[in-house]
Amino acid sequence: LAAEFEKDEEIAQFWLTPPRAELSHAAALFGHRYERLSAASEIGPALRRAEAHHGATILHLVVDASRARTSAARIRAVLGQTWE
């Protein structure tokens, strides 16, 4: 799916959560932890907290829709560094 995201803007639009969607409420309904992240530097620490917590954690990575492709590439790079 990630490869399709890179190639097709129509598919990419469905990967962006509507700006007004409140994912913390959805997480709470199911008893999951939720963190809203707005910077690439927050991803590594948030992943470590999620991994240390028993149960599911929803990490909501907030990106500017007009820069979603660039942000996705940066996020993948940070994830690669985090898990090395």
C-alpha positions in Angstrom: 0.0 0.0 0.0 2.8 2.4 0.8 4.1 2.1 -2.8 0.6 2.9 -4.1 0.6 6.0 -1.9 3.7 7.2 -3.5 2.4 6.7 -7.1 -1.2 7.7 -6.9 -2.5 10.9 -5.4 -6.1 9.6 -5.4 -5.1 6.8 -3.1 -2.9 9.1 -1.0 -5.9 11.4 -0.2 -7.5 8.5 1.7 -4.5 8.1 3.9 -4.9 11.5 5.4 -7.2 11.8 8.4 -9.6 14.6 8.1 -8.3 17.6 10.2 -11.3 17.6 12.5 -11.2 13.9 13.3 -10.6 13.4 17.0 -8.7 10.1 17.2 -8.2 10.4 21.0 -11.9 9.7 21.4 -11.8 6.6 19.2 -8.8 5.4 21.2 -10.5 6.0 24.5 -13.6 4.1 23.4 -11.5 1.0 23.0 -9.3 1.6 26.0 -6.2 2.4 24.0 -3.5 4.9 24.6 -3.3 7.8 22.2 -0.5 10.3 21.4 -0.7 13.2 18.9 2.7 13.9 17.3 3.6 16.9 15.2 7.3 16.6 14.8 9.6 13.9 13.4 11.7 14.1 16.5 8.8 12.9 18.6 8.4 9.6 16.7 11.2 7.7 18.3 10.4 8.5 21.9 6.7 7.9 21.3 7.4 4.5 19.7 9.5 3.6 22.8 6.7 4.6 25.1 4.2 2.6 23.1 6.5 -0.5 23.1 6.9 -0.2 26.9 3.2 -0.1 27.4 1.1 -3.3 27.5 -1.7 -2.9 24.9 -2.3 -0.8 21.9 -1.2 2.7 21.4 -2.4 4.9 18.6 0.2 7.3 17.3 -1.4 10.1 15.3 1.3 11.8 13.2 0.1 15.2 12.1 1.4 16.4 8.8 0.5 19.2 6.4 -1.7 17.6 3.7 0.2 19.5 1.0 3.4 18.0 2.1 2.2 14.5 2.9 4.5 12.7 0.5 7.6 14.5 1.8 6.5 13.9 5.4 5.8 10.2 4.7 9.4 9.8 3.5 10.8 11.6 6.5 8.7 9.5 8.9 9.9 6.3 7.2 13.5 7.5 7.6 13.0 8.2 11.3 11.4 4.8 11.8 14.3 3.2 10.1 16.7 4.9 12.4 14.6 4.1 15.5 14.6 0.4 14.9 18.3 -0.1 14.0 
